[in-house]
Amino acid sequence: MCPARRSADDDARDLPSSEADDAHDLPSSDSDDAATLAEVGEGEVLRRIFPRLPHSAAELLGPGDDCAVLAAPDGRFVVTTDTMVQGPDFRLAWSTAHDIGWKAAMTNLADVAAMGARPTGLVVAIAAPLDTPVSVLLGIADGLREACVSAAPECGVVGGDLSTSSALTIAVTAFGSLDGGEPVTRAGARPGDVVAVAGELGLAGAGIWLLFRDGTHDADADGDSIPDARRGRALRRHHGALLEAQLAPRVPVALGVTAREAGATAMLDVSDGLTLDARRLARASGCTVRLDPAAIEREAAALRAVDPIVGERARAFVLSGGEDHALLATFPASVPLPEGFRPLGAVTAGEPDVLVGDVPSASLGGWDPYADWDGRAG
């Protein structure tokens, strides 16, 4: 039996602690959103989710049929997919449902932008434990919608799937239009090109470092730490820029098309760290990416100015922090950098590697879920 209607304050108390703060931000509903997925069933969950999802300008046929139909203006589209799993990709003690939806959208929109394309549609699959409150899925839907409105207003959710799982999981597939242009791949950089970046560097890496340093408590006598929702919220109040960059990143999605139109020769988004992703570009293009030490120091100084807590770690976060989803691109030296991009170095002939000045990068850097996850779900 579904529980009787209660006030919004009562509903907030029943949400996981990381969700309670956002309970009043959700649009009102004609039913109790604190009920679990098992109590209301798939059909009712979908009925509540659909009104919250953004529509795509390219949508010819949207949710409700076996497939969506999207317009492809020049007969081609780019497609990408990304999965976020509770544990290796987010912790419920630190991320709100809105954060999860926002980040799931942004990480995919960044990939579309990195090809020089305009995002047109998302397909979203969510698997969640049966005892998950419906309000969590509604919060995810709100995050998806607001991320699209913020970064790609013509993009929307055109379909998806719901299922059950022991861990909350969200998989997003994104589509984009090239609008008659050519895709910007990782393989086009040439010696003499300028290496440039648009977006933040180091903030997200500093944010996850801070969460694991100060946002946990000891779980047992062995000293194993687990995420702490109260400490996480406190960190977010006092170190908002770092925590927001990690939990709900803002991506310069529109600058992907701008870079393509300005003549970018290669591009990718910095999801796993500047050094690691620059090396991917170098290997795909068969040349050396040489980062300017002065430019790296400027980035580190900018990070310290955002939040002095990073201290001397700033340079390491800039080079290998990961999850900023900035756009790293190369441009011919004869082309003015488009507004929003700042220079980081140059492409030179040589082995496909990354140098900081004349010094090879000390490590791969970045995030590897197979190597770096501690096995906890949080």
NUKOLVEX-208780 format. One record per residue: residue in one letter; x, y, z of N, C-alpha, C in turn. Coordinates in steps of 0.02 Angstrom, whole numbers. Layout:
<nodes>
A,X,Y,Z,X,Y,Z,X,Y,Z
...
</nodes>
This chain:
<nodes>
M,42,-60,0,0,0,0,44,62,0
C,26,111,-41,65,173,-42,50,213,21
P,100,246,50,88,286,110,44,345,95
A,11,371,147,-32,429,139,9,490,122
R,-25,541,92,8,603,75,34,637,138
R,95,665,133,124,702,187,151,768,161
S,177,809,205,204,874,185,271,866,151
A,294,918,116,359,918,84,414,909,134
D,405,937,195,457,929,247,463,857,268
D,406,822,274,408,751,291,444,712,236
D,429,728,173,461,694,117,536,704,118
A,558,765,133,629,780,135,665,738,187
R,631,727,244,664,687,297,673,615,276
D,631,591,230,636,521,208,686,511,152
L,710,565,120,759,559,67,826,543,96
P,871,511,56,940,504,78,967,574,96
S,1012,577,144,1035,641,171,1061,687,116
S,1093,658,65,1121,700,11,1067,728,-34
E,1004,701,-28,949,725,-69,904,775,-32
A,905,772,34,856,810,73,860,884,59
D,919,911,49,927,982,38,892,1006,-24
D,881,960,-73,851,979,-137,777,964,-141
A,747,939,-87,678,917,-91,631,974,-110
H,645,1035,-85,600,1091,-99,611,1119,-169
D,664,1098,-204,678,1124,-270,639,1087,-324
L,612,1028,-309,576,989,-358,506,1018,-368
P,482,1019,-430,413,1042,-442,364,999,-402
S,307,1030,-383,258,993,-344,229,937,-386
S,204,885,-352,176,827,-386,108,811,-356
D,67,775,-394,1,756,-368,4,690,-330
S,64,665,-317,71,602,-280,133,605,-238
D,142,555,-196,196,555,-147,261,531,-180
D,307,577,-191,369,560,-225,418,526,-179
A,403,520,-114,447,483,-69,434,408,-73
A,381,387,-107,368,316,-117,425,286,-158
T,437,221,-149,492,188,-184,471,164,-253
L,522,147,-293,508,121,-360,466,58,-356
A,479,15,-307,441,-47,-300,368,-33,-284
E,355,21,-247,287,36,-227,245,66,-284
V,276,102,-329,236,135,-381,240,101,-449
G,294,66,-464,299,30,-527,324,73,-584
E,346,40,-638,378,74,-694,333,124,-728
G,270,105,-741,225,149,-778,215,215,-742
E,205,212,-677,194,274,-639,257,316,-635
V,315,283,-629,378,320,-628,387,358,-694
L,374,325,-750,380,358,-815,331,416,-821
R,270,406,-796,220,459,-799,245,522,-764
R,281,513,-709,306,571,-672,369,600,-702
I,409,558,-735,472,581,-763,462,621,-828
F,420,595,-873,414,624,-940,403,700,-940
P,359,727,-898,348,800,-900,410,841,-882
R,458,810,-849,517,847,-827,574,845,-879
L,569,803,-929,624,795,-975,623,848,-1030
P,681,871,-1052,684,922,-1105,668,891,-1173
H,639,931,-1217,625,909,-1285,682,930,-1331
S,692,890,-1383,744,905,-1432,715,941,-1492
A,752,992,-1515,730,1027,-1575,733,983,-1637
A,774,929,-1633,780,883,-1690,732,825,-1686
E,690,824,-1635,645,767,-1623,588,766,-1673
L,585,712,-1712,528,700,-1756,478,652,-1723
L,503,608,-1682,461,563,-1642,498,550,-1577
G,466,567,-1522,499,564,-1457,479,504,-1416
P,485,508,-1349,472,452,-1305,401,424,-1314
G,395,359,-1308,329,328,-1311,323,275,-1364
D,370,274,-1412,369,222,-1464,430,177,-1453
D,439,127,-1497,496,82,-1489,562,117,-1501
C,562,167,-1543,622,207,-1556,602,280,-1563
A,649,324,-1549,641,394,-1566,664,405,-1638
V,642,459,-1668,665,478,-1734,691,550,-1730
L,754,559,-1749,786,624,-1748,803,646,-1819
A,798,710,-1831,819,737,-1896,895,737,-1899
A,922,721,-1958,994,725,-1971,1003,771,-2031
P,1012,836,-2018,1010,885,-2073,1055,871,-2132
D,1115,843,-2120,1159,830,-2177,1170,755,-2188
G,1125,714,-2159,1128,642,-2170,1177,606,-2125
R,1211,642,-2080,1259,611,-2035,1245,633,-1963
F,1268,595,-1916,1266,617,-1846,1325,586,-1809
V,1345,618,-1756,1395,588,-1711,1358,556,-1653
V,1386,504,-1624,1354,469,-1569,1407,448,-1518
T,1390,453,-1455,1436,435,-1401,1395,407,-1343
T,1427,371,-1298,1392,346,-1239,1438,346,-1179
D,1409,352,-1121,1447,353,-1059,1403,325,-1003
T,1434,287,-958,1398,256,-903,1425,282,-837
M,1380,297,-791,1398,316,-723,1368,267,-674
V,1410,237,-632,1389,185,-586,1404,208,-514
Q,1356,198,-471,1366,215,-400,1427,176,-374
G,1473,212,-347,1535,182,-322,1594,210,-360
P,1610,183,-419,1668,209,-455,1658,278,-485
D,1595,298,-499,1583,360,-533,1549,414,-491
F,1512,396,-441,1483,445,-395,1466,411,-330
R,1459,451,-278,1440,427,-211,1376,465,-191
L,1326,427,-170,1262,458,-151,1268,503,-91
A,1319,492,-49,1329,535,9,1351,605,-13
W,1381,611,-72,1407,675,-94,1368,706,-151
S,1339,665,-194,1304,690,-253,1229,688,-241
T,1195,742,-257,1122,741,-257,1097,707,-321
A,1034,691,-322,1005,662,-384,1011,712,-442
H,1002,775,-427,1010,827,-479,1081,827,-506
D,1131,821,-461,1201,817,-483,1212,760,-531
I,1184,701,-515,1195,642,-555,1167,651,-625
G,1106,677,-629,1077,690,-695,1115,743,-734
W,1133,796,-699,1172,850,-731,1237,824,-759
K,1275,788,-717,1341,765,-739,1335,713,-794
A,1285,669,-790,1276,619,-843,1263,652,-910
A,1225,707,-910,1213,743,-972,1277,779,-995
M,1309,815,-949,1366,856,-967,1424,815,-995
T,1438,757,-967,1494,717,-991,1483,694,-1063
N,1420,681,-1080,1405,662,-1149,1403,722,-1196
L,1375,776,-1173,1374,837,-1214,1445,859,-1230
A,1491,850,-1182,1561,868,-1193,1592,827,-1249
D,1575,762,-1252,1602,720,-1305,1576,741,-1374
V,1512,758,-1377,1485,782,-1441,1519,847,-1461
A,1527,892,-1413,1560,956,-1428,1631,946,-1452
A,1666,896,-1424,1735,883,-1442,1744,859,-1513
M,1690,838,-1545,1692,820,-1616,1674,879,-1660
G,1662,937,-1629,1641,995,-1668,1568,992,-1688
A,1528,953,-1651,1458,943,-1669,1412,979,-1621
R,1350,986,-1641,1297,1018,-1601,1253,963,-1572
P,1248,958,-1505,1207,905,-1475,1134,912,-1493
T,1103,855,-1511,1033,856,-1532,988,812,-1489
G,1014,758,-1461,970,713,-1423,1008,668,-1376
L,974,648,-1321,1001,601,-1273,953,543,-1265
V,980,483,-1258,942,423,-1238,970,402,-1171
V,926,393,-1122,948,383,-1053,920,318,-1025
A,964,275,-1000,943,214,-966,965,217,-894
I,918,202,-849,932,205,-777,913,138,-746
A,959,110,-706,944,51,-666,955,70,-593
A,906,54,-551,908,76,-481,881,22,-435
P,904,20,-373,876,-26,-324,801,-14,-314
L,764,-66,-298,692,-59,-292,671,-13,-235
D,715,-5,-184,696,38,-128,716,111,-140
T,737,128,-200,753,197,-216,690,240,-216
P,689,296,-180,631,340,-184,621,367,-255
V,558,373,-275,543,401,-341,574,470,-348
S,578,507,-293,606,575,-296,677,576,-322
V,714,522,-313,783,519,-339,782,520,-415
L,739,480,-446,735,480,-519,708,546,-545
L,662,577,-509,638,642,-530,694,694,-526
G,735,689,-475,792,735,-469,842,724,-525
I,853,662,-545,898,648,-602,868,678,-665
A,803,671,-675,771,700,-734,779,776,-734
D,772,807,-676,780,880,-672,852,900,-690
G,901,860,-667,970,874,-683,984,868,-758
L,956,816,-788,963,808,-861,935,868,-898
R,875,889,-877,842,944,-911,882,1009,-904
E,902,1024,-843,935,1088,-832,1005,1090,-863
A,1039,1033,-867,1103,1031,-902,1094,1046,-976
C,1043,1017,-1006,1031,1031,-1077,1012,1104,-1088
V,968,1130,-1046,948,1200,-1053,1008,1246,-1046
S,1053,1229,-1000,1111,1272,-988,1163,1268,-1043
A,1179,1207,-1066,1236,1198,-1111,1218,1185,-1183
A,1158,1157,-1196,1138,1138,-1264,1063,1143,-1270
P,1037,1205,-1276,965,1216,-1273,924,1179,-1325
E,954,1160,-1381,916,1124,-1433,916,1049,-1422
C,952,1026,-1370,957,954,-1357,906,933,-1304
G,881,872,-1310,832,847,-1262,837,771,-1255
V,800,744,-1208,797,672,-1197,742,644,-1242
V,760,599,-1287,712,573,-1337,691,501,-1323
G,719,470,-1272,700,402,-1256,745,373,-1202
G,732,310,-1185,773,278,-1133,743,214,-1108
D,764,195,-1048,743,131,-1019,751,135,-943
L,711,96,-908,716,89,-836,724,16,-818
S,766,2,-768,774,-66,-745,795,-64,-671
T,809,-123,-643,830,-128,-573,901,-152,-569
S,934,-133,-515,1003,-152,-504,1019,-143,-431
S,1072,-175,-409,1093,-167,-339,1128,-100,-328
A,1151,-69,-382,1185,-4,-378,1152,43,-429
L,1140,105,-408,1111,154,-454,1159,165,-513
T,1132,158,-572,1172,163,-634,1134,204,-685
I,1170,249,-718,1139,288,-772,1185,286,-833
A,1157,267,-889,1194,264,-952,1161,311,-1002
V,1200,356,-1031,1174,405,-1078,1207,396,-1145
T,1168,395,-1198,1193,398,-1266,1173,465,-1296
A,1221,500,-1324,1209,567,-1351,1219,568,-1426
F,1179,607,-1461,1183,616,-1533,1197,690,-1548
G,1231,702,-1604,1245,770,-1623,1248,778,-1698
S,1236,839,-1720,1237,854,-1792,1299,894,-1810
L,1329,876,-1867,1386,913,-1893,1366,972,-1936
D,1302,976,-1954,1275,1033,-1992,1316,1049,-2054
G,1337,997,-2089,1374,1007,-2151,1449,1013,-2143
G,1473,1018,-2082,1545,1022,-2071,1578,954,-2064
E,1643,953,-2059,1680,890,-2049,1693,880,-1974
P,1692,818,-1951,1707,806,-1880,1779,824,-1864
V,1789,849,-1804,1857,863,-1780,1878,803,-1737
T,1925,764,-1762,1947,704,-1726,2010,719,-1686
R,2036,667,-1654,2099,674,-1617,2159,669,-1663
A,2149,651,-1725,2205,630,-1768,2229,685,-1815
G,2206,747,-1809,2223,797,-1859,2277,846,-1840
A,2304,842,-1779,2355,891,-1759,2418,884,-1801
R,2450,940,-1816,2510,940,-1857,2563,984,-1825
P,2628,968,-1837,2681,1010,-1810,2670,1083,-1829
G,2679,1127,-1780,2668,1198,-1790,2601,1222,-1763
D,2554,1176,-1751,2490,1195,-1723,2497,1222,-1652
V,2451,1264,-1633,2446,1289,-1565,2400,1243,-1525
V,2421,1225,-1465,2379,1186,-1419,2342,1235,-1374
A,2276,1228,-1369,2236,1275,-1330,2181,1238,-1293
V,2153,1271,-1242,2101,1240,-1201,2046,1291,-1188
A,1985,1265,-1183,1927,1305,-1162,1895,1269,-1104
G,1881,1304,-1050,1853,1273,-991,1902,1270,-935
E,1882,1237,-882,1922,1236,-821,1973,1179,-822
L,2028,1189,-787,2078,1137,-777,2095,1131,-703
G,2089,1072,-676,2112,1058,-608,2060,1063,-554
L,2005,1098,-567,1956,1108,-513,1922,1043,-492
A,1902,1003,-541,1867,941,-525,1913,892,-488
G,1976,888,-509,2023,844,-475,2035,867,-404
A,2039,932,-394,2047,959,-326,1984,944,-285
G,1926,946,-317,1864,932,-282,1860,862,-256
I,1878,812,-296,1875,743,-273,1929,729,-221
W,1987,760,-228,2039,755,-177,2013,780,-110
L,1980,837,-111,1955,867,-49,1900,823,-19
L,1856,796,-61,1804,752,-35,1832,691,0
F,1882,660,-30,1910,600,2,1954,618,62
R,1980,679,62,2021,699,120,1979,719,179
D,1927,760,167,1889,790,222,1815,772,222
G,1792,734,173,1721,719,168,1704,648,187
T,1747,616,226,1736,547,247,1742,540,322
H,1722,482,347,1735,465,417,1759,393,421
D,1794,377,474,1820,309,482,1763,261,495
A,1762,207,457,1707,160,462,1719,105,514
D,1781,86,525,1795,31,570,1864,37,599
A,1884,-13,638,1948,-11,672,2006,-13,623
D,1994,-36,563,2048,-38,513,2061,30,482
G,2018,79,498,2029,146,471,2002,157,402
D,1964,109,374,1934,119,309,1884,177,312
S,1889,223,265,1846,281,265,1788,274,217
I,1731,301,237,1672,299,193,1646,371,186
P,1615,388,129,1589,455,119,1539,475,173
D,1543,537,193,1500,564,245,1459,621,215
A,1392,613,214,1349,663,182,1354,731,216
R,1354,731,283,1357,795,319,1422,832,304
R,1477,797,305,1541,829,291,1545,851,217
G,1516,811,174,1515,830,104,1477,895,92
R,1419,902,127,1381,965,119,1419,1024,147
A,1454,1013,202,1494,1068,230,1550,1089,183
L,1583,1041,152,1635,1058,104,1606,1096,46
R,1547,1078,24,1516,1112,-33,1500,1184,-16
R,1483,1197,47,1470,1266,67,1534,1308,67
H,1588,1278,90,1650,1316,100,1698,1314,40
H,1691,1264,-2,1736,1256,-60,1693,1242,-122
G,1644,1285,-132,1593,1273,-184,1620,1264,-254
A,1669,1305,-273,1694,1301,-342,1725,1233,-357
L,1764,1207,-310,1797,1143,-320,1746,1086,-320
L,1700,1088,-273,1651,1034,-268,1602,1034,-326
E,1581,1094,-347,1535,1098,-405,1569,1072,-468
A,1633,1088,-477,1668,1065,-537,1671,989,-539
Q,1676,957,-482,1678,884,-479,1608,853,-484
L,1560,879,-446,1495,847,-440,1446,869,-494
A,1452,931,-518,1406,958,-568,1444,1004,-615
P,1487,976,-657,1531,1017,-699,1494,1058,-750
R,1523,1116,-766,1498,1159,-819,1546,1155,-878
V,1520,1139,-936,1560,1125,-995,1546,1176,-1049
P,1596,1204,-1082,1585,1253,-1136,1564,1218,-1201
V,1506,1187,-1200,1484,1144,-1255,1481,1182,-1321
A,1456,1243,-1320,1448,1281,-1382,1515,1295,-1416
L,1569,1295,-1378,1635,1310,-1407,1662,1253,-1450
G,1630,1194,-1447,1651,1141,-1493,1638,1160,-1565
V,1578,1184,-1579,1563,1207,-1647,1605,1268,-1665
T,1614,1312,-1616,1655,1372,-1627,1726,1351,-1648
A,1755,1302,-1614,1822,1280,-1630,1825,1250,-1700
R,1775,1210,-1718,1775,1180,-1785,1772,1235,-1838
E,1728,1283,-1828,1720,1336,-1877,1782,1381,-1881
A,1821,1382,-1827,1883,1423,-1827,1942,1386,-1856
G,1933,1321,-1874,1986,1284,-1906,2024,1236,-1862
A,1995,1216,-1806,2028,1167,-1762,2048,1105,-1802
T,2110,1082,-1790,2135,1023,-1826,2125,958,-1787
A,2120,963,-1722,2108,905,-1679,2076,930,-1615
M,2038,886,-1582,2005,907,-1520,1981,846,-1482
L,1980,851,-1416,1948,803,-1372,1932,837,-1307
D,1888,805,-1266,1873,836,-1202,1919,807,-1149
V,1937,848,-1100,1983,828,-1047,1943,795,-992
S,1929,730,-1000,1890,693,-951,1933,655,-902
D,1993,636,-923,2035,593,-881,2100,627,-860
G,2106,692,-872,2166,728,-852,2202,756,-913
L,2231,816,-906,2263,849,-963,2318,808,-993
T,2363,781,-952,2420,742,-978,2396,680,-1015
L,2351,643,-984,2327,580,-1014,2290,594,-1079
D,2246,644,-1079,2208,657,-1140,2251,690,-1194
A,2299,732,-1175,2345,760,-1225,2387,705,-1256
R,2405,654,-1218,2442,598,-1245,2400,559,-1295
R,2335,553,-1282,2291,520,-1330,2290,558,-1396
L,2286,624,-1391,2287,664,-1452,2354,657,-1488
A,2409,658,-1450,2475,651,-1481,2482,585,-1517
R,2459,531,-1487,2465,465,-1518,2421,459,-1579
A,2361,486,-1575,2316,483,-1633,2343,524,-1691
S,2377,579,-1676,2403,624,-1728,2475,608,-1749
G,2509,566,-1709,2577,547,-1727,2627,604,-1719
C,2620,643,-1665,2666,699,-1654,2671,712,-1579
T,2712,761,-1561,2724,778,-1491,2681,837,-1471
V,2650,832,-1413,2616,890,-1383,2663,918,-1330
R,2684,979,-1342,2732,1012,-1296,2695,1067,-1258
L,2682,1055,-1193,2648,1104,-1152,2698,1156,-1126
D,2678,1219,-1127,2720,1274,-1106,2720,1277,-1029
P,2778,1270,-996,2779,1273,-922,2749,1336,-895
A,2759,1393,-929,2730,1456,-906,2654,1454,-909
A,2627,1423,-961,2554,1417,-966,2527,1372,-912
I,2562,1317,-898,2540,1272,-844,2542,1308,-777
E,2593,1348,-766,2597,1385,-704,2541,1437,-699
R,2523,1468,-755,2466,1515,-754,2402,1479,-735
E,2393,1418,-762,2334,1379,-745,2334,1361,-671
A,2393,1342,-645,2398,1325,-574,2385,1385,-530
A,2411,1443,-550,2399,1504,-511,2325,1522,-511
A,2292,1513,-569,2220,1527,-572,2182,1480,-526
L,2203,1417,-522,2170,1369,-478,2180,1389,-405
R,2240,1410,-387,2252,1432,-318,2211,1494,-302
A,2201,1537,-352,2160,1596,-340,2087,1578,-328
V,2063,1525,-361,1994,1503,-350,1986,1477,-279
D,2034,1437,-255,2030,1411,-187,2101,1396,-163
P,2126,1436,-116,2195,1427,-92,2208,1360,-60
I,2156,1321,-43,2167,1258,-8,2208,1210,-51
V,2209,1219,-117,2246,1172,-159,2322,1179,-150
G,2345,1239,-132,2415,1250,-117,2462,1227,-173
E,2515,1193,-153,2565,1170,-201,2541,1112,-244
R,2484,1085,-229,2457,1031,-270,2425,1057,-334
A,2419,1122,-341,2383,1150,-398,2410,1126,-465
R,2476,1125,-473,2505,1104,-536,2487,1032,-553
A,2490,989,-502,2473,918,-513,2400,911,-533
F,2355,950,-502,2285,946,-520,2274,969,-592
V,2308,1022,-612,2301,1046,-680,2323,993,-731
L,2378,959,-716,2406,911,-764,2370,844,-763
S,2345,823,-706,2319,755,-703,2256,747,-662
G,2221,802,-647,2163,797,-604,2105,759,-635
G,2087,775,-696,2033,739,-730,1963,765,-712
E,1915,749,-755,1843,762,-749,1823,835,-754
D,1868,877,-781,1848,946,-793,1806,952,-856
H,1817,907,-904,1781,907,-968,1791,973,-1006
A,1850,1002,-999,1870,1058,-1041,1881,1032,-1112
L,1883,1077,-1160,1896,1058,-1230,1969,1074,-1246
L,2007,1023,-1262,2077,1030,-1282,2080,1025,-1358
A,2107,1076,-1390,2107,1078,-1463,2173,1104,-1490
T,2185,1089,-1553,2244,1117,-1588,2219,1158,-1647
F,2255,1213,-1660,2237,1259,-1714,2300,1277,-1754
P,2293,1287,-1818,2350,1313,-1856,2375,1379,-1826
A,2440,1389,-1826,2468,1450,-1796,2444,1513,-1831
S,2423,1506,-1893,2400,1564,-1931,2329,1585,-1914
V,2294,1544,-1873,2224,1556,-1858,2219,1588,-1788
P,2185,1644,-1781,2175,1672,-1714,2134,1623,-1671
L,2154,1616,-1609,2116,1572,-1565,2046,1601,-1554
P,1995,1559,-1560,1928,1585,-1549,1919,1606,-1476
E,1874,1653,-1465,1861,1677,-1398,1839,1619,-1354
G,1868,1617,-1294,1854,1562,-1247,1910,1513,-1243
F,1955,1512,-1292,2013,1468,-1291,2075,1507,-1269
R,2119,1474,-1232,2182,1505,-1211,2239,1457,-1227
P,2297,1483,-1247,2352,1439,-1269,2384,1401,-1212
L,2404,1339,-1227,2439,1297,-1178,2507,1274,-1203
G,2518,1275,-1269,2581,1250,-1295,2579,1243,-1370
A,2616,1195,-1395,2622,1186,-1468,2630,1113,-1485
V,2614,1097,-1547,2626,1030,-1575,2692,1032,-1612
T,2735,983,-1599,2799,978,-1633,2809,909,-1662
A,2855,904,-1709,2872,838,-1737,2909,797,-1684
G,2899,733,-1685,2933,690,-1637,2890,632,-1615
E,2914,596,-1564,2878,539,-1539,2810,562,-1511
P,2758,521,-1519,2692,540,-1494,2689,538,-1418
D,2705,593,-1387,2707,597,-1315,2690,668,-1293
V,2689,678,-1228,2675,744,-1199,2736,767,-1160
L,2759,827,-1175,2815,857,-1139,2789,920,-1105
V,2816,934,-1046,2805,999,-1014,2871,1036,-1021
G,2874,1082,-1069,2938,1109,-1090,2977,1055,-1126
D,3035,1038,-1101,3075,985,-1130,3073,921,-1088
V,3030,920,-1037,3029,865,-990,2970,819,-1004
P,2982,755,-1016,2926,709,-1025,2881,709,-963
S,2816,703,-974,2770,701,-917,2787,641,-874
A,2785,652,-809,2810,602,-762,2765,540,-758
S,2701,548,-771,2655,491,-764,2597,500,-813
L,2559,447,-821,2500,451,-863,2450,500,-834
G,2444,500,-768,2395,543,-735,2324,521,-750
G,2276,559,-725,2207,546,-742,2176,489,-703
W,2116,471,-722,2074,424,-686,2065,360,-726
D,2075,303,-694,2064,238,-724,2021,197,-676
P,1956,185,-693,1912,151,-645,1935,81,-629
Y,1972,48,-674,1995,-19,-660,2054,-20,-612
A,2089,37,-608,2147,40,-564,2135,81,-501
D,2089,130,-505,2085,180,-452,2025,172,-405
W,1974,133,-423,1915,127,-380,1933,86,-318
D,1908,109,-260,1923,75,-197,1874,19,-181
G,1826,6,-226,1780,-48,-216,1718,-32,-175
R,1715,30,-150,1657,50,-109,1605,84,-152
A,1542,81,-127,1486,111,-163,1467,179,-137
G,1475,191,-71,1460,257,-44,1388,275,-49
</nodes>
